[in-house]
Amino acid sequence: MLTLNKTDLIPASFILNGVPGLEDTQLWISFPFCSMYVVAMVGNCGLLYLIRYEDALHKPMYYFLAMLSFTDLVMCSSTIPKALCIFWFHLKDIGFDECLVQMFFIHTFTGMESGVLMLMALDRYVAICYPLCYSTILTNPVIAKVGLATFLRRVLLIIPFTFLTKRLPYCRGNILPHTYCDHMSVAKLSCGNVKVNAIYGLMVALLIGGFDILCITVSYTMILRAVVSLSSADARQKAFNTCTAHICAIVFSYTPAFFSFFSHRFGEHTIPASCHIIVANIYLLLPPTMNPIVYGVKTKQIQDCVTRILSGSKDTKSYSM
């Protein structure tokens, strides 16, 4: 009787099948994906450049924005180039270890996105509720520490994903009906027990997402109370305007995330697989595309820096928060 080693049940590579059911239209799908990716790369790199070299943007709010831009760059670059290779050149193979690395980056930086949005909500809370202590509370060392803690929190929770996935035996083929290596999509190709993978994935999603959403909700509740208590309508408007871009970033990030999360669990048999996959890609592509646009439109300091650079002016100003 033949026996199989564990290595015999680990495929050398997976085949990413793109968007099942829409094979004939994948070329057309690729154009908006490519356009959004280019906008995301240009916009976020531009924000990082401005924050790095413009003294007027050397403030806590913009340091957190730099974290968000870096996270967005890694998040969309982990998936979209490979998706475009599938759509344009039919390069569908991805090595097993390469698949695990891609999975690690995707899940790490989607969680990092949520964590940075939470930090930005706390930043707005301190700026509006404790304006006189803003610069003393959010010092550069504090910002570096909370940013590092947010990153390490996600990394430590995602590392087990790779071990849980690698331990599984794969005997249901190696074709992934997706554009990237998602944890549960890979696990479903296994003939082993994936209950631990499913439970751990749900726990991480609820632990990270639930905690971040709770902090954001509490922060904006306190902000709303502080803004309403202001006597001047102009002061209320100014305080609210400082939060507008961040609120838009939250909407762009969490709306497709919630749709993807709940549709996978409650609409798996009623919503087409192609819809699941397109939304999953939008979830990784929409925030990186829209965040630079929103902050560029809604933030006067960024507009002034861009205008000064384009006009060639060397004058440096100090802007209020």
PyMOL commands that set and color helices and strands:
alter all, ss='L'
color gray80, all
select helices_A, chain A and resi 6-9+23-53+55-57+60-77+80-89+96-129+131-137+140-166+183-187+195-228+233-266+273-298+300-311
alter helices_A, ss='H'
color red, helices_A
select strands_A, chain A and resi 13-16+93-95+175-176
alter strands_A, ss='S'
color yellow, strands_A
deselect
rebuild
show_as cartoon
